[in-house]
């Protein structure tokens, strides 16, 4: 057999080395730290959804409506065994160019939530306001999932499983806002009422006709699966959405000892939890309150949104600290209005009551 020429052996060895390097480079992405981080995102989201308590959370949670420059954004998530299996926008900007931006952005945002299992999702280019509102509402939904952790409650979309009074999120319709409050006892809706409904012009007649029927239907059905009242379609749809939101909040407090005003928690439950109230719209801007509750008492209150710009800055700076202190002192939403900041005070109290409802009080 003829021996290989030494120069040929060198060439072959060099080629083999280059091939090996190319192969290693092609395999490198599989061990990239970013891939490992993505793989761990689900676990991080599970920890966030259960508040680190070790409780298994399942159910549907609707975040607070986040107001944007182009309209409200509100997100609902479905959680199964601490994993977000579905995300959807129940409200999003519409009309004009907003229709195209919503159609582009929302499906991407929904998919990103499920993929990343957290509120740390990317902003969709060309839909910055919608993306920011989506993320705020998503965080609110996750907060509600945290609030239900440890309650032993498995949530669904049917009747409420707690006792107390729960105010749903305000739902904007073509003719005005609709907001529903329900009273629950023994896992059943015993009373339903609209604390906001369209008014003015023909809306007065439609509201007078529709709301009593919707209230009665909610009590009879024990759920948001009720019929639309003919000739009051927008009001009916808004009512059902707000009713579902109230039911979600009732389920989030299942297993706790609930009242209708003060931030009461189940006896012996001293672990602090933070709850964010619904956004309350005022003449000068939105007000939204977040409270921390421990041992059945409000230990901290803060405004995460408040009117700003022009004279509103001074009024907010004056009123909010007083309202925060009053909420902690009173342990309820029955607090005094701050003089010269009436609209901000009223919005604060509405959002505070919503937070108390979620806390199980």
C-alpha positions, 0 to 999 in steps of 0.5 A: 500500500502506498503511504500518504504524503506528509503534506496531505496528512497535514491538509486532512488534519486541518480540514478535520479541525475546521469541521469540528469547530464549525460543528461546535459553533452550530451547537452552541445556541442550545446551551445559550444562557438566554435559552436557559432563561426562557426555559425557566420563565414558566417556573418564575411565573408559577412562583409569581402566580402563587405568591410564593405560598406554595398554593395551587392556583387555578381559575380565571382572573380579570385585571383592572381596566387600564386607561390609555390615550386611545381607550381602555385595555383590560386583560383576562388570564386563565390559570391552570395549576399555576400556569397561564394557559390563556390570555385575552383582552376583554377591552382594547382601543377601537375606532379609526386607526386603533382597530388596526393597531389592536388587531396587530398588537393584542394577539402578539401580547396574548401569545407572549404572556403564555410563552413567558408566563409573566408580565415582563413581555415585549412592547409591540412596535406601533402600539406602545400605548396599547402594550403599556395598558395591556401590561398594567392590566396583566399585572393586576390580573396576576395580583388577583391570582396572588390574592387567591393563593393560599385560599384553597379556592379553585376558581371558575366562571360560574357562581361565586364561592365567597360571602361579602360585597364585591364591586366589578370593574367599570366597563365603558360602553358606547353610551357610558360606563356600567359597573355592577356590585353583588352581594354574595352569601353562602356561595350564592348571589343574593343581590345585584345592583348597578352602581353605574349605568348610562344616563342622559337622553334616551339612555335614562329610559333604557337603563330604567328598563334594563337594569332591574331585569339584569339584576334579577337575572344575575340573582336567578342565574348565579353567574354572568351567563344571563340574557341580553335585554332587547333594545339595551344591548350595549348596557347589557353587554357592559353589565355582564362584563362587570358582573363577571369581574365582580364574580372573579373578585368573589372567587379570589376571596373564597375561603376567607371570612368576608364582610362588605366594607372593612378589610377583614381577612380570615381569622388567623390569616396574618400574612400580608397581601397587596391588592389594587383597586379598580381605576376610578375615572374622575373629571380630572383624570383616573384614580387608582388605589393599592392597599396592603392588608395584614391581620385584617387591617389596612397597613398601607394605602397608596395611589398608583394613579392620580390626576396630574397636570396644571392645578391637579398636581397641587391638589393631588400632592395635597389630597393623596397623603391625607387620603392614604392616612385616613384609609389606614386609620379608618380601615375602610372606604368611609373616609372624609373628602379632602376640601378642594379635591372633591373629585380626586377624593371621590375617585379615591374612595371608589377605588379603595372600596374596590380594593377592599372588596378584593381583599375579602372585606 
